[in-house]
Amino acid sequence: MARQSISFTEPNDDWLKAQIESKEYSSKSELVNDLIRQARQQQAQIDWISSKLERAEKSGFTSDSKKQILVQSKSLLNG
């Protein structure tokens, strides 16, 4: 595992400490890694939606119903 040294603004550091004090996370490292995982998942969702929109814009139509797109979106969101 790569070791990094990072600095936080005071409000962000206070928030990180509060999460650890609430026993939600055991360390800042665990919390930061979880936040990065969440951001990566969110980016994957954005990329999927963007590709669907781009494909739809190029074709002019999609054969997927609103319900199918919603089910696919929820499936992706729920991992």
DSSP file (Angstrom, degrees, kcal/mol; ACC not computed):
  #  RESIDUE AA STRUCTURE BP1 BP2  ACC     N-H-->O    O-->H-N    N-H-->O    O-->H-N    TCO  KAPPA ALPHA  PHI   PSI    X-CA   Y-CA   Z-CA
    1    1 A M              0   0    0      0, 0.0     2,-0.2     0, 0.0     0, 0.0   0.000 360.0 360.0 360.0 133.2    0.0    0.0    0.0
    2    2 A A        -     0   0    0      1,-0.0     2,-0.5     0, 0.0     0, 0.0  -0.488 360.0-140.0 -73.2 139.3    1.4    3.4   -1.0
    3    3 A R        -     0   0    0     -2,-0.2     2,-0.3     2,-0.0    -1,-0.0  -0.872  24.5-179.3-103.4 133.0    2.0    5.8    1.9
    4    4 A Q        -     0   0    0     -2,-0.5     2,-0.5     2,-0.0     0, 0.0  -0.907  23.4-144.0-130.1 154.9    1.1    9.5    1.4
    5    5 A S        +     0   0    0     -2,-0.3     2,-0.3     2,-0.0    -2,-0.0  -0.987  29.7 170.8-119.0 122.1    1.3   12.6    3.4
    6    6 A I        -     0   0    0     -2,-0.5     2,-0.4     2,-0.0    -2,-0.0  -0.920  23.9-137.9-131.2 157.7   -1.6   15.1    2.8
    7    7 A S        -     0   0    0     -2,-0.3     2,-0.3     0, 0.0    -2,-0.0  -0.882  15.1-159.0-114.4 146.3   -2.8   18.3    4.4
    8    8 A F        -     0   0    0     -2,-0.4     2,-0.1     2,-0.0    -2,-0.0  -0.904  23.6-111.1-121.5 150.5   -6.4   19.2    5.2
    9    9 A T     >  -     0   0    0     -2,-0.3     4,-2.7     1,-0.1     5,-0.2  -0.380  41.8-104.4 -68.5 160.7   -8.1   22.5    5.8
   10   10 A E  H  > S+     0   0    0      1,-0.2     4,-2.7     2,-0.2     5,-0.2   0.912 120.1  49.4 -58.3 -46.1   -9.2   23.0    9.4
   11   11 A P  H  > S+     0   0    0      0, 0.0     4,-2.1     0, 0.0    -1,-0.2   0.907 113.8  46.8 -62.4 -38.2  -12.9   22.4    8.7
   12   12 A N  H  > S+     0   0    0      2,-0.2     4,-2.5     1,-0.2    -2,-0.2   0.900 112.5  49.4 -68.5 -39.6  -12.1   19.2    6.7
   13   13 A D  H  X S+     0   0    0     -4,-2.7     4,-2.6     2,-0.2    -1,-0.2   0.905 110.3  51.1 -65.2 -40.9   -9.8   18.0    9.5
   14   14 A D  H  X S+     0   0    0     -4,-2.7     4,-2.2    -5,-0.2    -1,-0.2   0.908 110.8  48.8 -61.3 -41.7  -12.4   18.7   12.1
   15   15 A W  H  X S+     0   0    0     -4,-2.1     4,-2.0     2,-0.2    -2,-0.2   0.918 110.8  50.1 -65.3 -43.5  -15.0   16.7   10.1
   16   16 A L  H  X S+     0   0    0     -4,-2.5     4,-1.8     1,-0.2    -2,-0.2   0.930 111.1  49.1 -59.5 -46.1  -12.6   13.8    9.6
   17   17 A K  H  X S+     0   0    0     -4,-2.6     4,-2.9     1,-0.2    -1,-0.2   0.894 108.5  53.8 -60.9 -40.3  -11.9   13.7   13.4
   18   18 A A  H  X S+     0   0    0     -4,-2.2     4,-1.7     1,-0.2    -1,-0.2   0.884 107.0  51.8 -63.4 -38.1  -15.6   13.8   14.1
   19   19 A Q  H  <>S+     0   0    0     -4,-2.0     5,-1.7     2,-0.2     6,-1.0   0.893 113.0  44.7 -64.8 -38.9  -16.2   10.8   11.9
   20   20 A I  H ><5S+     0   0    0     -4,-1.8     3,-1.7     1,-0.2    -2,-0.2   0.908 111.1  52.7 -71.5 -42.7  -13.4    8.9   13.7
   21   21 A E  H 3<5S+     0   0    0     -4,-2.9    -1,-0.2     1,-0.3    -2,-0.2   0.818 104.1  57.4 -63.1 -30.0  -14.7    9.9   17.2
   22   22 A S  T 3<5S-     0   0    0     -4,-1.7    -1,-0.3    -5,-0.2    -2,-0.2   0.452 114.4-120.3 -80.1   1.5  -18.2    8.7   16.3
   23   23 A K  T < 5S+     0   0    0     -3,-1.7    -3,-0.2     2,-0.3    -2,-0.1   0.635  80.2 124.6  69.2  15.2  -16.6    5.3   15.6
   24   24 A E  S   <S+     0   0    0     -5,-1.7     2,-0.3    -6,-0.2    -4,-0.2   0.869  82.7  15.0 -69.1 -35.9  -17.8    5.4   12.0
   25   25 A Y        -     0   0    0     -6,-1.0    -2,-0.3     1,-0.1    -1,-0.2  -0.944  67.0-140.6-135.1 155.6  -14.2    4.8   10.9
   26   26 A S  S    S+     0   0    0     -2,-0.3     2,-0.3     1,-0.2     3,-0.1   0.653  82.8   6.4 -92.6 -16.2  -11.1    3.7   12.8
   27   27 A S  S  > S-     0   0    0      1,-0.1     4,-1.9    -8,-0.0    -1,-0.2  -0.987  70.1-109.6-158.2 162.9   -8.7    6.1   11.1
   28   28 A K  H  > S+     0   0    0     -2,-0.3     4,-3.2     1,-0.2     5,-0.3   0.884 118.1  57.2 -62.3 -38.3   -8.4    9.0    8.7
   29   29 A S  H  > S+     0   0    0      1,-0.2     4,-2.7     2,-0.2     5,-0.2   0.928 106.4  47.8 -59.6 -45.9   -6.8    6.6    6.2
   30   30 A E  H  > S+     0   0    0      1,-0.2     4,-2.0     2,-0.2    -1,-0.2   0.919 114.7  47.0 -60.7 -43.6   -9.8    4.3    6.2
   31   31 A L  H  X S+     0   0    0     -4,-1.9     4,-2.5     2,-0.2    -2,-0.2   0.926 112.5  47.7 -65.2 -46.9  -12.1    7.3    5.8
   32   32 A V  H  X S+     0   0    0     -4,-3.2     4,-2.3     1,-0.2    -2,-0.2   0.911 111.6  51.2 -63.4 -42.1  -10.2    8.9    3.0
   33   33 A N  H  X S+     0   0    0     -4,-2.7     4,-2.3    -5,-0.3    -1,-0.2   0.898 110.5  49.4 -61.1 -39.7   -9.9    5.5    1.2
   34   34 A D  H  X S+     0   0    0     -4,-2.0     4,-2.4     2,-0.2    -2,-0.2   0.910 110.0  50.6 -65.6 -41.9  -13.7    5.1    1.5
   35   35 A L  H  X S+     0   0    0     -4,-2.5     4,-2.3     2,-0.2    -2,-0.2   0.893 110.8  49.4 -62.4 -39.5  -14.3    8.6    0.2
   36   36 A I  H  X S+     0   0    0     -4,-2.3     4,-2.6     2,-0.2    -2,-0.2   0.915 109.6  51.2 -66.3 -42.5  -12.1    7.9   -2.8
   37   37 A R  H  X S+     0   0    0     -4,-2.3     4,-2.4     1,-0.2    -2,-0.2   0.919 111.0  49.0 -59.0 -43.4  -13.9    4.6   -3.5
   38   38 A Q  H  X S+     0   0    0     -4,-2.4     4,-2.6     1,-0.2    -2,-0.2   0.908 110.9  49.5 -63.1 -41.8  -17.2    6.5   -3.4
   39   39 A A  H  X S+     0   0    0     -4,-2.3     4,-2.4     2,-0.2    -1,-0.2   0.892 110.7  50.3 -64.5 -39.6  -15.9    9.1   -5.8
   40   40 A R  H  X S+     0   0    0     -4,-2.6     4,-2.0     2,-0.2    -2,-0.2   0.904 111.6  48.0 -65.4 -40.8  -14.6    6.4   -8.2
   41   41 A Q  H  X S+     0   0    0     -4,-2.4     4,-2.0     2,-0.2    -2,-0.2   0.915 111.4  50.5 -64.7 -42.4  -18.0    4.7   -8.1
   42   42 A Q  H  X S+     0   0    0     -4,-2.6     4,-2.4     1,-0.2    -2,-0.2   0.900 109.3  51.1 -62.1 -40.6  -19.7    8.0   -8.7
   43   43 A Q  H  X S+     0   0    0     -4,-2.4     4,-2.7     1,-0.2    -1,-0.2   0.886 107.5  53.1 -65.3 -37.9  -17.4    8.7  -11.6
   44   44 A A  H  X S+     0   0    0     -4,-2.0     4,-2.3     2,-0.2    -1,-0.2   0.895 110.0  48.8 -62.4 -39.5  -18.3    5.3  -13.1
   45   45 A Q  H  X S+     0   0    0     -4,-2.0     4,-2.5     2,-0.2    -2,-0.2   0.918 111.7  48.3 -65.7 -43.6  -22.0    6.1  -12.8
   46   46 A I  H  X S+     0   0    0     -4,-2.4     4,-2.7     1,-0.2    -2,-0.2   0.916 111.7  50.1 -62.2 -43.7  -21.4    9.5  -14.5
   47   47 A D  H  X S+     0   0    0     -4,-2.7     4,-2.4     2,-0.2    -1,-0.2   0.902 110.7  49.7 -61.9 -41.9  -19.4    7.8  -17.3
   48   48 A W  H  X S+     0   0    0     -4,-2.3     4,-2.2     2,-0.2    -2,-0.2   0.938 113.2  45.4 -63.0 -47.1  -22.1    5.2  -17.9
   49   49 A I  H  X S+     0   0    0     -4,-2.5     4,-2.6     1,-0.2    -2,-0.2   0.910 112.7  51.7 -63.1 -42.3  -24.9    7.9  -18.1
   50   50 A S  H  X S+     0   0    0     -4,-2.7     4,-2.9     1,-0.2    -1,-0.2   0.906 109.7  48.9 -61.3 -42.0  -22.7   10.0  -20.3
   51   51 A S  H  X S+     0   0    0     -4,-2.4     4,-2.6     2,-0.2    -1,-0.2   0.897 111.4  49.9 -66.6 -38.5  -22.1    7.1  -22.7
   52   52 A K  H  X S+     0   0    0     -4,-2.2     4,-2.4     2,-0.2    -2,-0.2   0.927 113.7  45.6 -62.9 -44.2  -25.8    6.3  -22.8
   53   53 A L  H  X S+     0   0    0     -4,-2.6     4,-2.8     2,-0.2    -2,-0.2   0.915 113.3  49.4 -65.5 -42.8  -26.7   10.0  -23.5
   54   54 A E  H  X S+     0   0    0     -4,-2.9     4,-2.2     2,-0.2    -2,-0.2   0.926 112.7  47.3 -62.4 -45.0  -23.9   10.2  -26.2
   55   55 A R  H  X S+     0   0    0     -4,-2.6     4,-2.1     1,-0.2     5,-0.2   0.908 113.9  48.1 -62.7 -42.0  -25.1    7.0  -27.9
   56   56 A A  H  X S+     0   0    0     -4,-2.4     4,-2.3    -5,-0.2    -2,-0.2   0.902 110.9  50.5 -66.1 -40.7  -28.7    8.2  -27.8
   57   57 A E  H  < S+     0   0    0     -4,-2.8    -1,-0.2     1,-0.2    -2,-0.2   0.894 112.2  47.4 -65.1 -38.7  -27.8   11.6  -29.2
   58   58 A K  H  < S+     0   0    0     -4,-2.2    -1,-0.2     1,-0.2    -2,-0.2   0.872 119.1  38.8 -70.6 -36.6  -25.9   10.0  -32.1
   59   59 A S  H  < S-     0   0    0     -4,-2.1    -2,-0.2    -5,-0.2    -1,-0.2   0.732  96.6-137.5 -86.3 -22.2  -28.6    7.6  -32.9
   60   60 A G  S  < S+     0   0    0     -4,-2.3     2,-0.3    -5,-0.2    -3,-0.1   0.124  79.7  47.3  86.6 -23.4  -31.5   10.0  -32.3
   61   61 A F        -     0   0    0     -6,-0.2     2,-0.4    -5,-0.0    -2,-0.1  -0.968  65.5-148.8-145.0 157.5  -33.4    7.2  -30.6
   62   62 A T        -     0   0    0     -2,-0.3    -6,-0.0     2,-0.2   -10,-0.0  -0.984  11.8-148.4-125.8 143.9  -32.9    4.5  -27.9
   63   63 A S  S    S+     0   0    0     -2,-0.4     2,-0.2     2,-0.1    -1,-0.1   0.606  72.5 100.0 -84.2 -10.9  -34.7    1.2  -27.9
   64   64 A D  S    S-     0   0    0      1,-0.1    -2,-0.2     4,-0.1     2,-0.1  -0.545  72.2-131.0 -75.9 138.0  -34.6    1.2  -24.1
   65   65 A S     >  -     0   0    0     -2,-0.2     4,-2.4     1,-0.1     5,-0.2  -0.353  26.1-105.7 -78.3 167.2  -37.8    2.2  -22.3
   66   66 A K  H  > S+     0   0    0      1,-0.2     4,-2.5     2,-0.2     5,-0.2   0.906 124.1  52.1 -57.4 -41.5  -37.8    4.8  -19.5
   67   67 A K  H  > S+     0   0    0      2,-0.2     4,-2.7     1,-0.2    -1,-0.2   0.906 108.3  49.7 -64.4 -42.1  -38.3    1.9  -17.1
   68   68 A Q  H  > S+     0   0    0      2,-0.2     4,-2.6     1,-0.2    -1,-0.2   0.918 112.1  47.8 -63.1 -43.4  -35.4   -0.1  -18.5
   69   69 A I  H  X S+     0   0    0     -4,-2.4     4,-2.6     2,-0.2    -2,-0.2   0.907 112.3  49.8 -64.0 -41.3  -33.1    2.9  -18.2
   70   70 A L  H  X S+     0   0    0     -4,-2.5     4,-2.7    -5,-0.2     5,-0.2   0.923 111.5  48.0 -63.2 -44.6  -34.3    3.5  -14.7
   71   71 A V  H  X S+     0   0    0     -4,-2.7     4,-2.4     2,-0.2    -2,-0.2   0.919 113.4  47.8 -62.4 -43.9  -33.7   -0.1  -13.7
   72   72 A Q  H  X S+     0   0    0     -4,-2.6     4,-2.2     2,-0.2    -2,-0.2   0.912 112.7  49.2 -62.8 -42.6  -30.2   -0.1  -15.3
   73   73 A S  H  X S+     0   0    0     -4,-2.6     4,-2.5     2,-0.2    -2,-0.2   0.928 112.5  46.6 -63.4 -46.1  -29.4    3.2  -13.5
   74   74 A K  H  X S+     0   0    0     -4,-2.7     4,-2.3     1,-0.2    -1,-0.2   0.885 110.5  53.6 -65.0 -37.9  -30.6    1.9  -10.1
   75   75 A S  H  < S+     0   0    0     -4,-2.4     4,-0.3    -5,-0.2    -1,-0.2   0.916 111.0  45.8 -61.5 -43.3  -28.7   -1.3  -10.6
   76   76 A L  H >< S+     0   0    0     -4,-2.2     3,-1.0     1,-0.2    -2,-0.2   0.901 112.1  51.4 -66.4 -41.0  -25.5    0.7  -11.3
   77   77 A L  H 3< S+     0   0    0     -4,-2.5    -2,-0.2     1,-0.2    -1,-0.2   0.864 110.7  48.2 -64.2 -36.2  -26.1    2.9   -8.3
   78   78 A N  T 3<        0   0    0     -4,-2.3    -1,-0.2    -5,-0.2    -2,-0.2   0.425 360.0 360.0 -87.4   1.8  -26.6    0.0   -6.0
   79   79 A G    <         0   0    0     -3,-1.0    -3,-0.2    -4,-0.3    -4,-0.1   0.484 360.0 360.0  62.1 360.0  -23.4   -1.7   -7.3
